[in-house]
Amino acid sequence: PPPIPGRVPPPLRLGRSAGARALERGAMRDRLQCGSAIEFEANGEERRAVVSTVLPPGQADQCTHELECLQTGQDLRVRLNEDSCMLSCSDLGIVDEYYNFCGMHMPALPAHIEHSCTDICGLFFLLATLCILAWIGKQAIQNGSLLRLHTSTDYEGNMCGRSPGVEDKLFSYWCMHSNESSVNLKYPICVDECPQSNASSHVCYSEKLGFAALIPDYPSKNLGLSPYCWPKDYALREQVKEERSQEIGSVFRGILLIPDNAWLVFPVTCVSASIMGYLYFKMLEKCVDFMILVFVLAATNLSVICGLLAFYTAYSGTDARGWVVGAGLLLFGCIAIHVLSKSDTQAAIGKAAGCIEAACECINQEFSLLMEPIVSLTIRITILLYLFAILLLTVTCGDMERLQKYDVRKHIVFSADESGSLGFILFVIFWFMEMSTSMSQYVLAWVSERWYFTPYVNDQKLDWERHAVFKGYFNAIRYHMGSIAFGSFLILTLRPLRIMLHIFDTLQAKLCPGHQQQHFRLLRHISKDAYLMLAMCSDTFLRSAKSAEYMRNSSEDFKSISTLNGLQGIFQFGGLLAISLASGLGTLLFFQLFPVFGPDTKVRDNVIWIAMACSVPIGIGYMTLFDTVGDTILYCWAVQQSRYHYRLSHQRPKSVTGWNGATFLPSLLGDYQGETFEKVNYAPEALRELVLGRTRRGITFPC
């Protein structure tokens, strides 16, 4: 069958294994490729050029590359020493001039790139970290035990179930005071089972008598969450909770009210959050313009009306605070009217709305994207459970000591090695959480870019990869685990420095007008945007970060990211609130249909709050999905716009041979048969008019 326009068939692979091809492609990643942008200084002027051809070795003039100067359009034959980053050009009269890699000026489409292993050093660093973590876990298993945290002690310091003489007594029991009106929490004893009635008695220490005496028991039970025997009597149990909350925190009072079958909340929450997330994305796809119009009305006219009503209320004398509230609402409304009335703002809102609608179309068509937040959350929970188990085992390796002679409270003393192990585990926890986030962002970018650059055939994308999320995870683990580990390490460790430099440059710019952000610019590219280029071009993390930053600065369309982030922030907050409320309502409906939690309203309220709290990570996952897919769609749009403008400036491009024997410009533009740009249509309907340079339906300003 004839090939789909814009798609290039993969090259024929003969005589080499997959591992050899991957290593060979990985070795070429650190070299300049066709479409790479570099900057250098020539005759006192700073110039920027794009690599148009990688020449085969053995040229008569010893040149290695052909460049196209972006300022003048001049074609240059140069000799590049990529090991020392030196450039020589006889046409410009420069010899051994230093050049800097800026990024990919014309990135190839995902279908034209065969992924290879990147940042092998990062992979070795990750493997070394896992080996150290395994050694710490082995030592913790040998020397520690979780029973030391779970096991209670009596007032003499014996650990119930472990110390000599109390090996068969696993539970801790609070005796009654000698007046038999309250429970004595200061002097617990170890018992083999919780007393069930008042008929039995135990020898307990009496503060009133000053020595141990036989004191009658009270009915009690073990809740399974702790080794203590809790009173069955409501008044005594409330007394124990009140006194215990002063030591362990009031949060545990709510935990004690959780019923045993509270695990039913989690599947109900997952189902409710998933349904609400799907409906929310459907609503955004169909009604994004209406929702933006509602926001504009609320930010302008409604703010002014509410401000005037607040002034009227304050003038009537019923509420003196109305003057302040009214002034704030009027000021906000006036600022919103001033900002939203500008044509540039309305155009930017139209672009952002198109990206949001296209992102929702991508999410709704590729149904596996809706499963990615659940997969990502499962990975995070699995990693956290494993690392917290090692952390707790390492904590139990310390020496436990009581604060005072007759005090049941304990503190743990650690050695220098144990403190170092705990610090290492805590760092690994933060690093692995950042790595799981980076993995999720890469997978979402990989899926979104392949969906976007699948051309429309009869207004439908028929050839995109099904179940792409799972293929994206396989691609990330197989080729880019080193880049994801290295990138997440840099993002985590440099985040505080980036924040401080950004604040410093912002303050310096306000104090010294005209000052540029020179310090923050050095680290600005170390961000999640690097995974957009990593998923598209399979480059190293640092080169991908530079390419993404280059595209952000050079593309006027990509500068709409600030407006997109503002609109996405509003919709993300609304989506998170909707998912939380849907989980709470779903749990309440389940509670009404199946009263498995009993008639106690406090238990019901606690279960509903637990369901809403559990839905927050799921909601954050869905909103992260929405944010990442939206940014990726905007990035793909900027790439397509850049390719489109390049086509307009090169109506009849010359055929040049690249390092891989393929034609450079056709391989980038996907045009083997001289197809016009409109015939290869990648953009969704929401962006189609914008990509072709025409105006999308705008947001009507309601005034």
N, C-alpha and C positions, 0 to 999 in steps of 0.2 A: 504494500500500500504506500501511497505517497506520504512523505514525512509531514508532520504538522508544522506550519510556519513558525519560525523562532526556535525550533528544537534542532539540536545537532546530534546525530547518532554518535554513540561512543566509539572510540577508535578500536580497531581490531587488535586483540591482545594475543600474541603467540610466543611460545617458547620461554616465558618467564612466570615465576610463581607470583601469587598475590603479595606475599611478604616482600619479595625483591622489588616489585613495582612500587609498593608503599614506601619503602626506604628510599628508592630513587626519587620519587615525587617529593618526599619530605626533605631530601637534600636540596632540591631546587627551590624550596619555599623561602630560603634566606637570600635568594638572588632576585634581582630586579626582573620583573615580568612585563610583558606588554600591557600598557595601561598604567604603569606606576608613574607617579609624579615625584620629581626631585626639584630641589632649589639649590642654586649656586650663585656665585658672584662672578661677573664678567665685565671687565673694564669699568669697575666702580659701580656697576648696576646689579641689583639683585634680580635674577631671572628664575622663572619656573618653567619646566619643560616636562613633557610626557614621553615615556618610552614607546615608540611606535614599532620598533623592530629590534629583536635580539639577533644580531648577525652571527652566522656560523663562524667557527674559528678558521684561522688561516687567511684573513683578509690582507690584501697587499699593503694597505695603509695602517694595519694593525688595529683598526677600529672594531669595537665590540657591540655598539648599539647605534641605532638611529633615533634621534629625539625630535620632537616638534615643540618649538618654543610657544608657550601660550600667549605671551605678550605680542610677538611679532608674526607668528605663524611660520617662521623660518624652519626649514629642515636642516638638522645638524647631524654630522657623523662624528662620534666621539669615541674615546677609549676610556672605559671605566675600570678602575681597580676596586672591585667590590669588597675586598678584604680590608683595604685601608680607606675606602670611601673617597678616592681621588678621581678627578675628571680631567681629561686633556682633550682639547678641540682646536684643530688648526684653523677652522673658519673664524673662531672668535679670538684666536691668539692666546689661549690660556693653556698652561701646563701644570698638571698636578694641583688643581684647585679642589678644595674640599667641597663635597656636596652632601646634602641632607635628604633622607627619604621622607617625603611628606605624607604619602598614602596612595591609595588607588584612585586615580582620577577617572578611570573608565573600568570599573569592575566587571568581570565577566558574569554571565548569568549562571545560576546554580546548575543548570543542565550541562554547562560546558566545563564544569570542574569535577575532577575525580578526587575525592578526599584522600588525604594521607595523614600519617602520624605527625603531630605537631608538639613542640615543647617536650621533648623526651626527658630533659632534665627535670621538669616539673613532675613527670610521672615517677622518676627515680626518687625524688624528694618525698612524694606521697607514699611510695612503698617503704622508704626508710622510716617515715612517721608511723606507718602501720606496724612495722617490726618493733619499734620502741614501745608502741602502745600494747602490742601483744606481750612483750616482756613484762611491762608494768602489770598487765592483767594477770599474768602467771604468778608473779610475786604476790599480788593482792589475793588471789585464790588460795595460795599456800599459807599466807600469814593472817588473813582476815576472815571474818564471817559476819554475814548480815544479822545473825542472831544476837550479836553484841549490840546492835542498834535496836532490835525488836525486843530483846529480853529486858525485863524490868528488874529492879532490886528491892530488897526489903530494907527496913530501917537500920539493920546492922551491916548493910553493904553487900550482902550475898546476892549473887545473880541467880534469879529463879530458873531452875532447870539446868544450871551449869556448875554452881559452886558446890563444894563438898557438903553433904548433909541435906541438900535441897535439889538433888538431881532429878527426882521424880515429881517435883512441885513446879509446874510450868507457869502458873498464873499468880498474879499479884492481887491481893485483896486488902481493901481498906476497912479497918475495924470501926465499930461505933465508938463514940466517946462514952465515958463511964456514965454520963447522964442519959444516954440512949436517945438523944434528940438530934444528933448530927453525926456526920461521918468524919473520922480523923484521917486526913490525907497525908499528914506529916510522917506517920509511922505505919507503912504498909507491911504486910507479911506475905510469905510465899505459901501457896496452897496447891494441892493436887487437882482440885476441881472447885468451881465457884459454888458457894453455899446456895441452896435452893429454898430454905425456909428459916424460921426463927428457932427451930427445935435444936439446932446444933450450936456450938460455941467454939472459939479458938482463944489461945493464949496470945494476948496482944499487950503492947506497952501502953500504960495509962499515964498521961501527963498529970492528972489530978492526984493519983496515988504515988507516982514516982517510980513505979516498978511494974513488971509484967503481971497481968492478972487474966483470969478467964472471963471473957466478954461474949455475950450472946451475939449470934450472927443475924443477918437480914437477907431476904431473898435477892439474888444477884444473877447476872448472866454475862457471858463473854460475847462481845459484838464481832469478833473476828478481825477488827482493824488494829487492835492493840492487845497486849497480854493482860490487861486489867479486867477485874470483875466489876461490872457496872451495876448500880442498884436498880432494881425493877420499880421501886417506888418513885413516883414522879417528883415529889418534893426533894427526896434525897439525891436523885439524879441531877436535878437542876442545881442543887448545891455543889455537887461535884463538878459540873460543867462550869459553874461560875468561878470556883476556885482554881480549877485547872486552866481556864482561859487566861488567868493572870500569869501563868508560867509559859504556856505553849501558844498563846494567841487566840483571839476570838474567832478566827477563821475556822478553827477546828470544831467550834460549836455547831456551825452549819454542816460540817462534814459528818458529825455524829448523827445528824438528822437524815442523812442519805439512806434510803432503804437498800436492802440487799439486791433487789432486782433493778437497780438504777441503770444497769448496763443496757437496758432496752431503749434508753434515751439516745444512744449513739446511732443505731441504724435509722431511727426515726429522724434524727437531726440530719444525717447524711442525705436521706431521701428528700426531705423538705428543702434543704439547701440546694440540692442539685436541680430540683424542679423549679425553684424560684430563680436560680441562676440562668437556666435555659429560657424561662419566660422573660426575664429581664433583658437578656441579649436580643431576644426576638422583638421586644418592645422598642429597644434602641434602634434596631435595624429598620423598623417600619415607621417609627415616630420620633426620630432624633431631632428633626427640625421643629416639631411641635414642642418637644421638651425644652429645646434651647429657647424657643419663643416664650415659654412659661417662665424660664429663668430670667430672660431679659425683662419681662413684665414685672417680675418680683423684684428685680434689682433696680428698676427705674421708677415706674409709675406707682407700684405698690409701696415702695419705700417712702416716696414723697407723701402719699396719702396717709400712711401710718404715722409719719412724722407730724403732719398737720393735725391728725387726731390726737396725738400725744400733746401737742401745744394747746389744743382746745381743752383737753382734760386738765392740764396744769392751770390753764386760765380759769376754769370753773372752780378750782380750789380743792378738788377731790384728791389729787396726787401731785405733790410738789416735784417729784422726780421726773415728771413728764417733760419738763423743760430740757433736761439733759438728754433724755431718750429721744425727744423730738429733734433736737439739734443734731444728734448723731445720725438719725435716720435721714434727715434732710441732707446732711453733708454726704452720706453714703450715696443717696439717690442722685445728687448733683454730680458727684464724681463719676458714677456709673453712666449717667446720660452723656457727660462730656467724653468719656472713653468710648462708649459703644456707638456714639454718633459718627465717629471717624470712619472714613471709607476703608482705610487700611485695616482697622479692627474688624469691620464687617467682612472684608475679604478673607482675613485670617480665620475668622469664625466659620466662614463657609468652607474653607479648606479643612479645618479641624473637624467640622461636622461630616464632611465627606470621608475623612479617614476613619472616624468613629463608625459610620455606617458601613464602610468597607470592612472594618475589623469585625463587626458583628456578623456580617455576611460570611466572612471566613470562618468564624467560630461556629456558626449554625450549619454551614455546609460540611465542614470537617468535624463530624460528631465526636471523634476521639479527643478533640481539644477539650471538650467538657469533662473528660475523665482525667485530664492531666493534673488539675488541682488535687484530686483524690489520690492519684499516684504519687505526686510530690509530697503530700502530707503523710502518706504511708511510709515513704522513704525517710522523712524527717523523724517520725515517731520511732521507727525501727532503729535509726542511728542513735537517737536520744536515749532509748531504753538500754541499748548496749553500752553506751558511754557512761550513763548514770549508774549502771550496775558496777562498772569498773571503778567509778568515782566513789561509790558507797563502800565497796570492798576495800579500797585504799584508805578511806576514812577509818574503817574499823581496825586497820593495822596499828593505829596509834594507841597510846596508853590512856585508858579511861580512869579518871579520878573524880571523887566526889568533891563538891564545893566545900562542904563542912562535914563534921563527923556523923551527924544524924540526918543529913540532907540527902534526899533521893535524887536530886539533880546532879548531873555529871558534866564534866568538860573533858576534852580530848587533847592530849599533848602529842605533837608530832616531832619527829626528828627532821634533820635537814634534808635527807633523801626523800622522806615522805612528803615534806612540804614542796620539794621540787617536782615530785611526781604529781601531786595535786594541781600545781600550777600548770604543768604540761597538759594534763587531762582537760582542765578548764579551757586552755587555749585551743586544744583540738576540738572541743565541743563547739566553740564559736567558729572555728575555721570550717569544720564539716557542715555546720548550718549554712555558712556563706557559700560553701561549695554546692550544697543541694539547691540553694537559690540560683546559683550560676548555671547549674545543670538544667534547671527548669527553664531559665531564660534562653539558654542555647537551644533547647528542644523546641520551645515556642517559636523562636526566630527561624529555626530550620524548617519547621512545618509551614509557617506563614509565608516565607520566601518562596518555597516551592509551590504553594497554592497560588500566590500572586503571579509568578512568572509562568504559570500554565495558561496558554492562550485560550481565549474564548472561541468556541466553535458553535455557531448558531446561538449566541448569547448564553452559552453554558460551558463551564469548565468540565470537560469530559475525561481529561487525561491526568488529573492530579492523583497523587499517591494515596491510596486508602490506608486506614489505620496508621497514619503517618506518625503519630505520637510515639508509638512503640518502635518504629523504625528510627525515629529521631534519637531515642534513648540508646538504641543499638549503635547508631553512628557516633554519638558522643562518647560512649564507653570504648568503642573500638579504636577511634582515631584521635580524639581530642581530650582524653582524660587528663593528660599532662597540662594542656592549656587551661582547662577548667580549674585544676588544682592550683596552678601557678597564678592564674588571674584572680581567683578568689582569695589567695594569700596576699597578693598585692593590694586588692581592694580593701581587705580587712585591716591590714597593718597600716596602710597609708590614709585611711579614712580620717582619723583624727588630724593628721598633718594637713590634709586637703581642706578640712573645715577651718582650721586655724589660718592657713594661707589665704583662703577666700575671705574670711573676716578681716584679715590684715589688709589685703588689697582693696577691699570695699571701703574701709575706713580711710586708707591712704588716698583713695580716689576722691572721697568727699572732702578731705582736708586739702588735697592738692589737685584741683581740677586739671584735666588733661592727662593725668597719670594713668598708664595702662596697667592691667593686671599681669605683671611680668612674673610674679612668684607663683601664683595659682596656675598660670598657663603651663608651667612645667609638668604639673601632675593632673591637669584637667582631663586628659584623654584616658586616664586610668579609671574607667567606669564600666557599667554594664553594657554600654553601646558597643564595646569591642566585640561582643558575642554576635551582633548583627552581621559584622563583616566576617567573623570567624565562620559562621554558618554558611555564608555565601561563597567565600573564596578559599576557605581552608588554609588560612595563613596562621602564623604564630600570634600569640596573644598581643604582644607589644606592637607588632606591625598592623594587626587588625584594629587595635585601639587608635593608632595614628591614622589609619585609613578612615575609620568612622569619624574621627575628629576633623579630618580634612574634608569629608563630605558635608559635615555639619557647617563648617565655615565657608566652603566654596559654593554651596547650593543655597539659593534664595528660598527655595521651597522647603528645605529642611529646617530653616529658621522658624518655621511655623510651629516647631516643637513646643515652644513656650505656651502658645495659645492652646495647642492640643493638650498639653499637660494640665493647663488650667481647667479646661472643660472636662477632661478625664477625671481630675480630682473631684469635681462636683458630682459626676456620675458614679465614681467609685464610692464616695461617701453614701450616696443614695442607695447604691446596690448593696453595700455592706449592711446598711440599716434595714433594707428590705429583706435580705437573707436572714438576719437575726430575728426580725419580727416573724417571718414565715416559719422559722424553726420553733419559736416559742408558741405560735398558734398551732402548728402541727403537733407539738407535744401536748398542748392543752386538749386538742381534739382527740388525740390518742388516749389521754387520761379520762376523757368523758366516755369514750366508747368502751375502753377496757380499764376499769378501776383497779389496776393491779398494785397501786401504791397506797391503797387504804383511804379512809375518809379524812385523814388529817390534812387540813388546808396548809399548814406550815410545810409539811412534806411535799405537797403538790407545788407550792410556790418555789421551794428549793429545787425541785426537779426541773421546773420550767426555767429557772435562772441558770441551772447547769446546762440545759439544752441550748439556751441562747449563748452562753459562754463557749460551749463546744462548737457552735456554728461560726464563731468569729474567725478561727483559723481557716475554716473552709471558705468563708466569705472573702477573707484576705487573699486566699489562693485564686478565687474566681476573679477578683478585682486586679490581681497581679497578671492573670491571663489577659484580661481586657487591656491593661496598660501596655504589656509587652507586645501583644499583637497589634495594637494601635501604633506604637512606635515603629514596629517593623513595617507595617503597611506604608507609613509615611516615609521611611527610609527607602523602601522599594520604589515608591513614587518618585523620590528625589533621584534615585539611580536612573529610572526610566526617563525622567525629564532631562537629565544630563546626557543620556544617550540620544534623546530626540534632538536636543540642541546641537549636539555634535554632528548628527546627520544633516541638519540644516546647513551647517557651516562646511560640510564635506559632501556636496551633492553627488560628485563622482569621485569617490575615494580611490586612490591608487592601490593596486594589489601588491602587498609586500609579504615576504616570507618570514615567519617567526621561527623561534628556536624549535618549535615542535612540528614545523613543516606545514602548519595550517595558515590560512590567510587571516591576518590580524583583525582588520575591520569587520569582515563578514562574521568571523567567529564571535566578535563582541556584539555586533548588531543583529545577529541571527538572520542574515539576509543572503542566502546562497543563490536565490533565483531573481535578485533585483526586486524583491517585494517592496511595496511602499510601506511606510510606517503604520498607516491605518489598518493594513491587513493583518498585522501582528498585534493584536489587542490584548494586553494583559490586565489593564485596569478594570476594576469592577464598575458597574454603572454609576455608582456614587462619585467616582473619580474620573470617569471617562472624559467628561467635558473639560475638567481641569488639566488633565494630561495633554490633551490636544490643544491647549491654549485658549479655550473658550471659557466663558463665565458660567459657573454653576448657579443654580437658583439661590439667591441670597436670602439673608435673614432680614425680614421687614422690621424696621425700627418702629416701635409702637408709641408714637407721640403725635 
